[in-house]
Every structure is written in structure tokens, then in C-alpha cells.
Amino acid sequence: MNEQTELLREIRDLILIAAEPAIAKRDEKRRASVREIVGRSKPKEKAIMLMNGSRTQKQIATEAGIDQGALSRCIKALRETELLGKDQEANPKLVITLPTNFFEEAQ
């Protein structure tokens, strides 16, 4: 990765931090749906945070410590509420962004 790319990523991250209140307001209903689907399940929380399109379902299950059946049900619920991209069959990706402390905020 070159220096310019790294700089652009840092700028993007700073903009996202500044924009988070507006993003949270815009995505309020969708974020509430995510919380409802996850409930109090720590493995589901971890799985949701790993859904960025770069991992397969199997990789997410392994990294999150969730069994494949529970992950499949979670993904199905996310698809039904239109929280996953339609083209992400193999590598699930949320259609909204969540801050890294998203589930901590709810507690």
C-alpha cells in the first residue's frame, strides 16, 4: 500500500467519525433492525461486524465463534430486512455502516 492510499484512508476514517451522528440518524431504523436480529448474542455481534464483503460465511462463522446454522439464520433475517447486499451470496456485506462500538453503545 502506498503512502497516498494510506493518507486517503485516514482522511476517510476522520470524515466518517465526524459524520457518524448524521449517518446514525439516517440509518436509525436499519440499525434498530440489526439490534433486533442480533439480540444479546455476542457471537452474532461479532459476525455482523465481520460482514464487510471480504469474508465467506465459513470464515465469519469461524472468526465469530458462531455455528453455521445460527449464522445462516442471521444472514437470512438480514436479507429479509434488506440489510445485506443482493449480490453478496458468498461474502455477506451490510448495506449500512456500523461504528466499531455499535453494540457497546446499546448497553
C-alpha positions as a printed NumPy array, in Angstrom:
array([[  0.   ,   0.   ,   0.   ],
       [  1.448,   3.344,  -0.934],
       [  1.607,   6.444,   1.21 ],
       [ -1.144,   8.291,  -0.693],
       [ -3.586,   5.415,  -0.286],
       [ -2.892,   5.263,   3.438],
       [ -3.406,   9.019,   3.739],
       [ -6.724,   8.807,   1.884],
       [ -7.904,   6.035,   4.193],
       [ -7.018,   8.115,   7.249],
       [ -8.942,  11.075,   5.815],
       [-11.936,   8.832,   5.086],
       [-11.877,   7.487,   8.644],
       [-11.823,  11.013,  10.083],
       [-14.73 ,  12.071,   7.876],
       [-16.734,   9.019,   8.976],
       [-16.153,   9.908,  12.627],
       [-17.367,  13.461,  12.028],
       [-20.351,  12.255,  10.002],
       [-21.401,   9.478,  12.41 ],
       [-24.261,  11.421,  14.077],
       [-25.824,  12.176,  10.692],
       [-25.291,   8.606,   9.494],
       [-26.845,   7.258,  12.716],
       [-29.919,   9.431,  12.242],
       [-30.271,   8.432,   8.577],
       [-29.894,   4.702,   9.36 ],
       [-31.815,   4.71 ,  12.641],
       [-34.481,   2.179,  11.576],
       [-31.99 ,  -0.132,   9.894],
       [-29.671,  -0.06 ,  12.91 ],
       [-32.636,  -0.881,  15.151],
       [-33.351,  -3.879,  12.899],
       [-29.746,  -5.045,  13.265],
       [-30.022,  -4.834,  17.057],
       [-33.31 ,  -6.757,  16.965],
       [-31.82 ,  -9.535,  14.814],
       [-28.712,  -9.842,  16.992],
       [-30.468,  -9.664,  20.341],
       [-27.996, -10.35 ,  23.149],
       [-25.882, -12.822,  21.207],
       [-22.171, -11.961,  21.381],
       [-21.295, -14.373,  18.525],
       [-23.912, -12.694,  16.306],
       [-22.496,  -9.281,  17.222],
       [-19.045, -10.438,  16.151],
       [-20.428, -11.971,  12.964],
       [-22.264,  -8.768,  11.996],
       [-19.107,  -6.71 ,  12.48 ],
       [-17.211,  -9.106,  10.187],
       [-19.722,  -8.759,   7.334],
       [-17.769,  -6.387,   5.125],
       [-17.751,  -8.451,   1.944],
       [-14.204,  -9.73 ,   2.371],
       [-15.026, -12.996,   4.19 ],
       [-17.013, -16.074,   3.312],
       [-19.778, -17.299,   5.596],
       [-17.497, -20.088,   6.753],
       [-14.734, -17.62 ,   7.656],
       [-17.214, -15.417,   9.52 ],
       [-18.553, -18.41 ,  11.476],
       [-15.051, -19.464,  12.456],
       [-13.841, -15.985,  13.443],
       [-17.037, -15.078,  15.312],
       [-17.353, -18.402,  17.112],
       [-20.906, -18.946,  15.86 ],
       [-22.257, -22.208,  14.464],
       [-23.068, -22.281,  10.763],
       [-26.813, -22.785,  11.319],
       [-27.135, -19.734,  13.574],
       [-25.126, -17.672,  11.112],
       [-27.335, -18.801,   8.223],
       [-30.465, -17.805,  10.145],
       [-28.904, -14.433,  10.984],
       [-27.992, -13.839,   7.333],
       [-31.493, -14.844,   6.242],
       [-33.018, -12.335,   8.672],
       [-30.647,  -9.628,   7.43 ],
       [-31.606, -10.362,   3.82 ],
       [-35.333, -10.283,   4.632],
       [-34.924,  -6.822,   6.154],
       [-32.8  ,  -5.735,   3.174],
       [-29.71 ,  -5.175,   5.303],
       [-27.428,  -7.262,   3.075],
       [-26.467,  -6.517,  -0.482],
       [-28.327,  -8.628,  -3.017],
       [-25.141,  -9.728,  -4.788],
       [-23.395, -10.908,  -1.634],
       [-24.314, -14.603,  -1.624],
       [-20.817, -15.906,  -0.852],
       [-19.381, -12.935,   1.065],
       [-22.074, -11.104,   3.053],
       [-21.796,  -7.326,   3.319],
       [-24.077,  -4.972,   5.222],
       [-25.646,  -2.158,   3.223],
       [-25.117,   0.241,   6.129],
       [-22.015,   1.136,   8.072],
       [-21.752,   0.471,  11.776],
       [-19.227,   2.1  ,  14.08 ],
       [-16.856,  -0.297,  15.784],
       [-18.54 ,   0.378,  19.138],
       [-22.084,  -0.076,  17.768],
       [-23.097,  -2.892,  20.11 ],
       [-21.359,  -1.333,  23.118],
       [-23.456,   1.829,  22.679],
       [-26.678,  -0.143,  23.12 ],
       [-25.693,  -1.443,  26.543]])
